[in-house]
Amino acid sequence: MASKGKESKPDSQPPEAIITCKGLSATAAHHPTDKKLFENLSGAGKVIGVLTSGGDAQGMNAAVRAVVRMGLYVGAKMYFVYEGYQGMVDGGNNIVEVAWEGVSSILQVGGTVIGSARCQAFRTREGRLQAAYNLIQKGITNLCVIGGDGSLTGANLFREEWSGLLEELAKTGKIEKEAVKKYAYLNIVGMVGSIDNDFCGTDMTIGTDSALHRIIEVVDAIMTTAQSHQRTFVLEVMGRHCGYLALVSALACGADWVFIPEYPPEKDWEKLLCVKLSENRANKKRLNIIIVAEGAIDNNNKPISSERVKDLVVKQLGYDTRVTILGHVQRGGTPSAFDRILASRMGVDAVLALLEATPDTPACVVSLSGNQSVRLPLMECVHMTQKVQKAMDESQFDEAVKLRGRSFENNLHTYKLLSQKKPDSELPKSNFNVAVMNVGAPAAGMNAAVRSAVRMGITEGHKMFAVNNGFEGFSKGQIKEISWGGVGGWTGQGGSILGTKRTLPAKYLERIAEQMRIHNINALLVIGGFEAYLGLLELSAAREKYEEFCVPMVMVPATVSNNVPGSDFSIGADTALNTITDTCDRIKQSASGTKRRVFIIETMGGYCGYLASMGGLSAGADIAYIFEEKFDIRELQANVEHLTEKMKTSIQRGLVLRNENCNENYTTDFIYQLYSEEGKGVFDCRKNVLGHMQQGGAPSPFDRNFGTKISAKAMLWLSEKLKESYRKGKVFANTDDTVCLLGMRTRKLLFQPVTELKSQTDFEHRIPKEQWWLKLRPLMKILAKYKISYDVSDSGQLEHVPGCKIGQIETQTA
């Protein structure tokens, strides 16, 4: 890693083409002329500075690494600006040119290796004048700023003042007049690094997912001790102005109560809280978890502290109550797989944005919408973020929740529905019976999905039934009614409590129909992987013969392989990805003493290369072999040569991932033996098959939250379809649109008839014909220094923040 104050000669040009990308889809090995390819964008002559500012967040280093390597890859000069804006003002050894190897081994490190500091001097024009002078000395006219809204607002002001600052420097004789023309404009691209997820315009900020990991790890640990002693725990989490961490962690652990700034509790909340805790104890629940955001307030804008909540519980109920303040634990630790991938994608796109920028391009922020990277005008995002705080200050809390965005609103709505059971007298009576089951291999997050479905179904007035052991258990009558309390504490448990099997329903159709008749099942929710999808296709086809199957059915995708057509994400895949990333981190660390070692790691996924590809991107792998991207012996040889060259540098280790079914002949053993033989005398090899550890473990916050929300939405859809299909005292639904898969597609959750998905499915290899993540594969190769093609047709369009009026911003910033 480049040390502060020491310049290292950058290896700015990537090596000659060693391999070419075999394509961004499973078939194409070339790029049609209408595609925009990034190799047509040159960074020659550009000088880019990267800095981190404000509070640190896990994943900032991954962003720094991606920006530096992408910049060097396209031929730009890259500089670290140490200590944020303070380093820019101080100059000297704080602004240092960086080489490719200068960002090695930082991907898995939390915080920011280039430092971050609050800077009062930069708030003054004199400070910004000095910063401009220091940048000009290095020729830097492009800045990539990783920080929160304050840091990004400061960057935009700097950009707006740039030409005036240069003219002032020229007048005082500090720079030549030619320099004013040469460095006439400054381009700014921002990435939001903040664990609070308090920035409007992006679904997730860098660091948020990792902070949730820290919180959930603590909650899971506390639950075991709390259960032992029948204790109540009050947990205080970060979020002075934004309750996202508190809300999502409450959703992910099934907390009894949550206090957040955007949604103050009702006036008599003290009484309601005590009633709820008492009811839980009466129902034999041995622990209570209350989560408080540090900025939580009541209706009068007065703070609600964790100590105040504790004192209330002790005084009113006499419960043994403890407070745990997580504090800076939430900022620490290694970044999660999600944050590493997010930061890497944003870092690459930030450089592309700088390459495409013109003097008229407004400062932009690289954001995440669904699974897509988008660019938004920086000041639109800042304006919307400030509007949230203004709404809260004026006690317009409903407006504040709305301004936070659809995702925040959905989280809050789902939490309210699932956390508090209404009295039976207040529940509607639908007279419908709904069955929930798991099918296929177990996946972390399945239990959270079942809990959500059961509680949402009860809230809707249905009688809920749980089916044990998949379709096989269904045929044997392993089905029973399940209550609200029957799914208590399920969110944090891995595997499948209901039991799950891969067996398909075809050979049990008659017996399953009989069980549906006996229990009068009016709707079916199936949570599972590819077998669940096949199972629904078989039940749909059997409707002609068995009227019992003429009921609404919906599937929620849950599989570590992420190979279900109709959905970009599956419950369980994120947990598996984190397991792979953590294991790769440990394996790489084991090579720190031995050096010159290459690890071959086999991942799960069947024929789907999602885990290998995304695991490779998050762990900093050199290559990942997958079924969708064909490879031959020449490519294997080229990869060995690439690693041989790498061993001549200071980065003397290699990481190779292989999807279990990527090639029937090029097995893990074959690749291990080939690398061992060809690398003899240069590096030695080790292999590791990760196996079923990828299916185990406690679900990640993402999988808990995703499973909870998607399952709740599926149950609401079933309620709707039940009402539509209820005729003459019975449910009858036999159209294609009553057997659906609910999946995440780009930016939306969509219900898609399973029969329509058949044309999008490769049934032989059990994968979708088109997979969105294949477009990200070149990123891993670019960051590993392979010369390849990369289709950037999707990037480059500057979008606008929904609900933001440009005129308002111009008025406020004028």
FILUMTOR-259957 format. One record per residue (C-alpha): x, y, z. Coordinates in steps of 0.001 Angstrom, whole numbers, padded with zeros to 6 digits, always signed. Example, Ala and Ser with C-alpha at 12.3 -4.5 7.8 and 13.67 -1.06 7.14 Angstrom:
<sites>
+012300-004500+007800+013670-001060+007140
</sites>
This chain:
<sites>
+000000+000000+000000+001248+003468-000833+002359+005126+002396+001603+008761+003137+004270+011129+001941+006033+008661-000354+005376+008865-004054+005544+005605-005972+005883+005564-009707+002464+004466-010937+002077+001578-013311-000705+003430-015061-000980+001283-018168-002530-002178-017972-000595-005030-019576-001013-006013-023187-004126-008063-023859-003626-011358-022080-007173-012570-022515-010282-011136-024037-013599-011192-022309-015636-014080-023674-018660-011845-023591-021066-010195-021223-023783-012733-021881-023584-016491-022014-023149-016464-025773-021707-013228-027145-017937-013040-027569-018065-009769-029481-019780-006429-029099-022191-005037-031679-021290-001580-032905-024307+000035-031232-022925-000735-027793-020959+001894-025929-017623+000347-024939-015491+001907-022277-012260+001281-024182-013389+004130-026432-013137+006417-023374-009556+007437-022691-008204+008831-019461-004953+009961-021067-004049+013439-019843-006606+013353-017029-005527+013658-013410-007960+012362-010786-007834+012852-007037-009750+010629-004618-010593+011550-001022-012773+010304+001815-014460+012870+004027-016774+013030+007032-017540+009963+009146-015834+006761+008018-017839+003804+006716-016959+000203+005884-016565-000178+002134-014841+003188+001602-011580+001336+000900-013284-000827-001723-014478+002386-003398-010986+003941-003222-009477+000769-004707-011989+000705-007575-011519+004408-008398-007706+004138-008406-007538+000948-010456-010161+002023-012971-008436+005393-013360-005038+003762-013937-006648+001232-016266-007868+003951-018639-004539+005786-018510-005285+008583-016045-002914+009762-013308-004278+008977-009863-003698+010787-006572-004648+010049-002987-005771+013073-000986-005052+012046+002601-007185+013260+005552-010076+014497+003408-010475+018240+002840-007940+018967+005576-005295+017223+003480-006396+019172+000415-005984+022451+002301-002663+021444+003887-001240+020021+000631+002363+018760+000571+002650+015082+001487-001118+014839+001839-001551+014705-001958+000365+011701-003274+000437+009913-006611-000654+006292-006282+000224+003115-008186-001799-000041-008919-000237-001900-006006-000894+001049-003695-004483-000150-003190-003658-003831-002748-004973-005594+000377-007402-002818+001352-010639-004326-000029-011383-006210+003200-010242-003433+005563-012865-001340+007378-012698+002445+007716-010585+004383+005221-006841+003915+004739-006431+007438+003326-007955+009010+006415-010864+011342+006950-011103+014543+008990-013550+017339+009703-012132+020535+008204-013174+023986+009347-010652+025678+007033-012391+024308+003905-015588+026051+004998-013847+029401+004394-012987+030854+000998-009353+031204+002097-009226+027479+002810-010752+026600-000558-008308+028996-002262-005395+027118-000708-006979+023758-001665-007327+024903-005296-003664+025957-005322-002552+022582-003961-004580+020679-006568-003220+022828-009414+000332+021979-008318-000471+018343-009120-002613+019116-012177-005734+017635-010546-008981+018820-012169-011122+015762-011426-012225+014839-007920-013931+011727-006649-015364+012500-003201-016547+009692-000930-018534+011042+002011-021891+012252+003325-024135+015112+002252-021963+017770+003985-018825+016578+002198-020586+016463-001164-022174+019893-000700-018708+021293+000038-017365+019657-003132-020119+021233-005229-019419+024705-003785-015720+024184-004558-016590+023309-008160-018811+026378-008553-016085+028677-007185-013236+026984-009095-012761+029469-011943-012982+032434-009520-010444+030806-007202-008013+030279-010099-008378+033876-011246-007674+035075-007701-004579+032851-007531-003386+034262-010861-003930+037850-009683-001806+037271-006589+000880+035652-008769+000619+032234-007157-000117+030565-010516+000535+031523-014144-002281+032963-016266-001895+030001-018632-002793+027715-015733-006202+029428-015443-006974+028362-019014-005315+024956-018754-007184+023970-015587-010322+025963-016415-012904+023676-014842-013192+021125-012066-015271+017950-012406-016796+016393-009307-018322+012938-008841-019596+011839-005451-020170+008484-003794-022125+008400-000571-020251+006751+002288-022442+006809+005383-023574+004038+007717-026836+005916+008479-028271+005549+004935-029525+009113+005326-028899+010364+001782-031859+010716-000576-031470+009407-004112-029833+006063-003348-031353+002854-001980-028205+002103+000016-025152+004117+000972-021708+002542+001327-021354+001180+004864-025026+000741+005761-025177-003008+005146-021970-003577+007149-023339-001508+010057-026474-003663+010003-024233-006750+010183-022599-005385+013341-025983-004599+014931-027510-007979+014100-024426-009829+015373-024884-008054+018712-028662-008622+018798-028255-012358+018072-025678-012626+020868-027830-010658+023317-030896-012791+022587-029267-015926+024010-028324-014295+027319-031639-012409+027547-033573-015666+027122-031585-017327+029888-032516-014662+032457-035891-013435+031087-034426-009980+030549-035460-006924+028599-032702-005318+026528-032748-001751+025263-030308-001339+022372-029213+002102+021226-028000+002272+017627-026606+005137+015552-028854+007441+013578-028996+010981+014923-031180+012220+012083-032183+008997+010329-033812+005886+011774-032891+003485+008968-030459+001358+011019-032878+001113+013944-035861+000315+011721-034219-002342+009552-032473-004011+012488-035842-004114+014321-037383-005701+011238-034476-008143+010925-034564-009344+014533-038280-009071+015261-037831-006432+017971-040790-005691+020246-040540-001920+019787-038477+000589+017809-038006+004331+018318-036898+006394+015306-036729+010165+014594-039027+010025+011518-041899+008261+013291-042417+009340+016913-044650+007059+019003-048234+007928+019949-048855+010266+022896-049526+007468+025385-046621+005340+024139-045370+004617+027662-048604+002803+028499-048755+000993+025120-045149-000188+025433-045752-001624+028907-048955-003358+027773-047150-004977+024856-044209-006175+026956-046635-007579+029560-048607-009446+026876-045406-010948+025487-044396-012208+028937-047902-013587+029484-047502-015495+026212-044336-017070+027655-041895-014999+025632-038726-014983+027747-037093-011850+026373-037895-008401+025031-035801-006377+022605-036349-002629+022240-034286-000713+019683-033730+003029+020041-032117+005269+017401-029833+007818+019066-031925+010619+017531-035326+009197+018588-037893+011819+019597-041477+012015+020826-044324+014020+019294-043079+017175+020976-039601+016796+019443-038173+015850+022856-035515+013129+022881-036331+009549+023849-033124+008090+025271-032341+004439+025941-032020+005246+029670-035485+006826+029680-036961+003663+028139-035102+001446+030629-036270+003501+033620-039862+003278+032363-039776-000532+032043-038124-000995+035446-040477+001406+037210-043748+000264+035608-043129-003459+035157-040220-004300+037423-038482-006285+034657-034748-006952+034790-033706-004449+032086-030281-003677+030603-029071-001022+028178-026506-001716+025468-025161+001243+023476-023479-000065+020346-021681+003181+019496-018700+003002+017167-018850-000792+016960-021287-000121+014103-018606+001728+012116-015977-000960+012618-015162-004383+011273-014733-005656+007754-017167-004525+005057-019897-006961+004042-019999-008541+000577-022837-006182-000372-020812-003085+000553-017713-004297-001284-019665-004979-004475-021633-001728-004166-018461+000318-003589-016604-001417-006443-019451-000785-008880-019800+002834-007796-016033+003407-007954-015811+002184-011545-018877+004183-012579-017480+007300-010870-014385+007172-013096-016577+006648-016183-018593+009714-015146-015398+011786-014871-014203+010558-018289-017493+011596-019888-017810+014924-018012-017775+018264-019835-017478+021802-018415-021294+021919-018386-021822+018612-016589-023259+019224-013108-021641+017529-010124-023258+014104-009850-023613+011298-007351-023293+007642-008316-026257+005916-006654-027979+002552-006403-031562+002014-007543-032729-001586-007231-029745-003422-008660-028788-000664-011096-026088+001951-010780-027481+005392-011660-026148+008950-011769-028108+011739-010132-027418+015492-009875-025634+015980-006559-027584+019055-005458-030960+017438-006171-030021+014659-003731-028745+017148-001139-031911+019236-001499-034155+016207-000906-032052+015132+002097-032407+018616+003622-036175+018547+003003-036460+015454+005233-034798+017257+008154-036960+020340+007550-040119+018203+007658-038999+016614+010932-038160+019997+012465-041684+021143+011577-043203+017923+013037-044431+016826+009589-043451+013241+010277-045624+011559+007616-043993+013810+005033-040522+012971+006403-041190+009228+006031-042448+009770+002477-039394+011864+001549-037057+009148+002855-038189+007097-000122-040333+004094-000984-037943+001594+000598-038000+003329+004004-041782+003707+003816-042217-000005+003026-039895-001013+005862-041899+001032+008357-045255-000224+007059-044110-003860+007182-042679-003478+010692-045939-002002+012012-047977-004860+010536-045713-007656+011803-044660-006442+015232-048017-005942+016950-050892-008430+016733-054291-006814+016897-056811-008257+019357-058836-011085+017789-061955-008925+017993-060323-006329+015710-059028-008791+013109-061101-009277+009943-062531-012752+009353-061846-013891+005799-062725-017596+006284-059842-018477+003960-057206-021099+004773-053700-020377+003449-050806-022872+003500-047100-021921+003652-044276-024318+002767-040568-024530+001958-039337-026454-001095-035811-027288-002289-032506-026891-000458-032452-024829+002758-031503-021144+002436-030813-018636+005207-033773-016272+005456-036469-018870+004740-037667-018710+008359-037932-014912+008267-040070-015281+005136-042347-017877+006793-042769-015678+009901-043673-012700+007756-046192-014702+005688-047883-016219+008743-048227-012904+010597-049360-010999+007525-051909-013740+006771-053308-013563+010320-053467-009746+010059-055479-010209+006846-057913-012487+008724-056838-015829+007238-056271-019104+009051-052616-020010+008428-051308-023559+007948-047660-024674+007919-046620-027605+005723-043616-029598+006903-041021-031203+004598-042115-029785+001262-044427-031507-001198-043580-034924+000230-044724-033814+003693-047813-032241+002135-048768-035596+000564-048389-037312+003954-050612-034816+005726-047793-033101+007637-049785-029910+007873-051021-027986+010903-052416-024614+011826-049780-022110+012981-050371-019121+015263-048880-015616+015569-046682-016687+018482-045775-019947+016724-043306-018065+014504-041838-015864+017256-038043-015625+017162-037773-017185+013689-036121-014270+011849-032577-014915+013060-032569-018688+012623-030809-020286+009663-031949-023292+007649-035628-024238+007444-037601-024834+010647-040540-026201+008633-038234-028681+006925-037676-028730+003193-037137-031334+000468-036285-031242-003216-039096-033694-004108-041427-032438-006848-045218-032826-006547-045836-034757-009805-045855-038239-008205-047949-037085-005228-050590-035016-007051-053586-037096-005965-052531-037211-002316-051661-033484-002232-055081-032696-003759-056688-034855-001060-054849-032984+001713-055877-029648+000225-059486-030878+000246-059268-032210+003842-057819-028942+005193-059824-026764+002789-056676-024946+001563-057728-021888-000466-054262-020507-001333-050645-021631-001323-047402-019745-000669-044237-021642-001648-040838-020386-000479-037964-022091-002285-035585-022406-005209-035726-023958-008670-037685-026994-007360-040375-024632-006021-040621-023055-009487-040897-026488-011163-043396-027559-008503-045706-024619-009243-045481-025380-012969-046568-028972-012242-049443-027880-009963-050547-025343-012565-050559-028023-015291-052549-030383-013019-055432-027916-012598-057335-029534-015467-057446-032842-013591-057623-031635-009979-059953-028802-009091-058231-028525-005676-055290-026818-007414-057563-024101-008829-056542-021716-006055-054171-018723-006050-050538-019788-005673-047425-017665-005348-043734-018430-005060-041053-016446-003240-037500-017283-004491-035174-018658-001796-031955-020375-002841-028242-019728-002316-027673-020354-006044-029779-017329-007116-030815-019281-010214-034594-018755-010250-035934-017111-013429-037987-013983-012872-035934-012588-010000-032565-010837-009802-032176-011832-006143-033119-014847-004038-033394-015168-000267-030220-016853+001013-027815-015758-001731-026500-012768+000254-025743-014928+003313-023893-017444+001116-021981-014606-000538-020849-013316+002857-019729-016816+003848-017654-017073+000655-016196-013581+001159-015288-014214+004820-013649-017533+003923-011673-015964+001058-010471-013210+003425-009137-015812+005848-007563-017877+003098-005833-014791+001639-004604-013843+005089-003073-017289+005507-000850-016509+002510+000509-013302+004042+003396-015187+005645+004093-017760+002944+003780-015489-000148+003723-016753-003750+000629-018860-003242-002497-019294-005394-005755-020584-003928-008348-022457-006009-011756-022222-004311-014888-024106-005406-018277-022508-004767-021841-023817-004956-024488-022678-007414-025150-025659-009677-024745-024280-013199-025349-020697-012050-022176-018648-011663-023673-015924-009433-021861-016967-006235-018503-017471-007972-018724-014180-009897-020011-011930-007133-017849-013725-004563-014875-013035-006821-015760-009339-007044-016212-008976-003272-013104-010985-002342-010799-009429-004961-010274-012632-006962-008065-012793-010027-010497-014919-012006-013784-016795-011544-014674-019708-013817-018388-020117-014523-020607-022194-016824-022220-019144-018487-018883-017848-019782-017157-020592-021745-013408-021033-021359-010781-023350-022825-007234-024530-022123-005760-021428-023790-007574-019187-021338-006462-021331-018412-002891-021004-019648-003286-017224-020039-004564-016994-016467-001497-018881-015199+000760-016470-017129-001140-013514-015668-000568-014829-012137+003090-015499-012937+003467-011824-013864+001599-010808-010710+004065-012757-008548+006853-010441-009803+005121-007528-008042+004623-006948-004332+001205-008688-004489+002414-012268-004175-000807-014227-003875-003636-015266-006152-007289-016159-005690-009181-018254-008243-012875-019128-007828-014575-021962-009672-018298-022622-009870-018937-026316-009103-020448-027106-012533-018594-024632-014726-017062-027386-016875-017318-031174-016606-013715-031701-017731-011958-028723-016169-012703-029827-012616-011375-028195-009470-008751-030949-009237-007757-030453-012879-007369-026678-012489-005431-027192-009239-003048-029663-010927-002648-027456-014016-001823-024363-011944+000519-026403-009728+002438-027750-012715+002537-024576-014803+003361-022376-011817+006134-024651-010541+009039-022596-009257+006966-019404-009304+004044-020146-006970+002477-023101-005222-001229-023932-005037-003846-024887-002494-007468-025835-003090-010579-025493-000971-014127-026773-001582-016500-024630+000474-019445-027035+000237-022523-026856+002457-021150-024182+004761-022593-021820+002125-026124-022983+003016-025666-022667+006768-025289-019913+009326-027552-017157+010586-029167-015156+007778-027599-011822+006872-029549-008587+007543-030242-008307+003790-031773-011802+003617-033860-011252+006757-035162-007936+005491-035671-009085+001892-037393-012299+003024-039670-010392+005396-040736-007747+002880-041142-009964-000173-043132-012564+001756-045446-009914+003226-046077-008571-000274-046785-012102-001550-049375-012639+001200-051140-009354+000381-051296-010472-003266-052850-013793-002224-055483-011911-000199-056331-009851-003256-056578-012908-005523-058698-014777-002960-061255-011972-002961-061250-011836-006768-061687-015593-007195-064320-016184-004472-067592-017101-006185-070724-018866-004875-069184-019864-001574-065864-021194-002889-062532-020144-004356-061947-020977-008019-058855-019636-009804-057614-021329-012967-056050-018536-015024-052285-018259-015550-052108-015007-013613-053167-016802-010407-049955-018882-010257-047147-016361-009993-043543-015876-008940-042777-012686-007026-039322-011459-007969-037103-008392-007914-036567-007146-011479-034111-004229-011796-035928-001672-009610-039310-003300-008864-040934-006288-007199-043086-007942-009888-045624-010785-009921-045025-012917-013027-047102-015950-014111-044841-019030-013919-046066-020220-017330-044741-017004-018914-041333-017585-017303-040909-020921-019122-039606-019152-022235-036963-017395-020072-035683-020649-018548-032864-023035-019473-034455-026123-017879-031526-028428-018669-029080-026349-016627-031654-024894-014207-030744-021255-014851-032442-018206-016419-031484-017583-020062-030539-013994-019218-028824-012958-015983-028213-009342-014998-025009-009941-013010-023103-011154-016090-022667-007462-016946-020640-007035-013757-018134-009791-014530-015774-007500-016445-015403-005348-013296-013646-008179-011486-011275-008658-014439-010588-004927-014782-009784-004649-011071-007492-007676-011453-005713-005948-014401-007001-007983-017337-007358-006148-020649-010970-006712-021719-014074-005135-023213-016751-003662-020965-020190-002605-022164-021135+000688-020492-024291+001357-022510-026388+001414-019316-024338+004179-017692-023945+007802-018660-027547+008941-018402-028027+011575-015728-031392+010906-014083-033381+013061-011682-034430+012457-008090-038183+011671-007987-040199+014567-006567-037363+017068-006837-038038+020295-008735-034987+021787-010402-036314+025321-010007-036455+024924-006236-032809+023915-006115-031664+026780-008315-033552+029206-006057-032073+027745-002879-028506+027493-004134-028407+030834-005963
</sites>
